[in-house]
């Protein structure tokens, strides 16, 4: 027996309602044998059986499908009802009743939604029985539909359980992925960055200095990408972004962020303007990360001939940080998906990066109870982070 056919039989055996249905069928009709059968083009297999006449079949037992009337039902899709074989014009000369020794017979197709014919709910007895009535036929049809409904529900449950197992495996792989990013990539990258920093203190030729600057730029960009992917993975695993809030003077933090980016990418220049008289209650590291992501985005996608500006103010109403750049406005189609993960490159082909920088920046804003918005015109593109006091 094939694996699929065995699974179908086991699926019926797992339905407790089927045993009750077969008992009701026998008690109501007076027939001694009732079964749910899986019927295919070349197999007839008993799934569940009630046998009070020693017919001899048990679950997984088989009959030659070509010797059964169920095979004819599979082809026609129509039920067959016989009160008395000896008096039935269509079946009194049929070989099946004589082969299996029955006089009364009823079989109704079981049809699964979306999958088609499954098998039959059938009953036989060596004695005649009154079966061709609306009550008996209606009962069999109802039970056949009920069995089909139970099988469909069970299949959905099995699929959901498999999905849950797959999600658990995916979660484990995600955790391993985070471990690789957090340790196995960060450590060698830190070594490369430290080595480049030491080389920068030595006298180098113009060409060597250019190569060193490129290495430092790549290391900085890789570090940012790793940070963004780590934050994205943690957020999708349910941990969300963690904040360590304190009242902090943000001018030094933002100045350092701008200086780091200028050191690896001096053109276009970054202009800063801060009005931060009072400390801001925030996570300074996360605000620095937000500013770095916005500045990196502006440096990559803005007009390289115009400076990028970093503006920040704080006061009684709250804190505001803005990054502006010149260049063509962002297309309306891109604006709709700008803060979604992995979406930016798909909307504007040819752009570099994973498309996580703006998403992480928006998540940092949300974690602070603030908002991150964008306005893009021919004059400038401005990203604005606002956080209430």
Buried (B, 14 or more C-beta within 10 A) or exposed (E): EEEEBEEBBEBBBEBEEBBEBBEBBBEEBEBBBBBBBBBBEEBBBBBBBBBEBEBEBEBBBBBEBEEBBBBBBBEEEEBBBBBBBEEBEEBEEBEBBEEBEBBBBBBBBBBBEEEEBBBBBBBBBBEBBEBEEEEBBEBBBEBBBBBBEBBBEBBEEEEEEEEEEEEEEEEEEBEEEBEEBBEEBBEEBEEBBEEBEEBBEEEEEEEEEEEBBEBBBBBBBBBBBBBBBBBBBBBEEEEEBEBEEEEBBBBEBBEEBBEBBBEBBEEBEBEBEBEBEBEBBBBBEBBBBBBBBBBBBBBBBBBBEBBBBBBBBBEEEBBBBBBBBBBEBBEEEBBEBBBBBEBBEEBBEEBEBBBBBBBBBBBBBBBBEBEBEBBBEEEBBBBBBBBEE
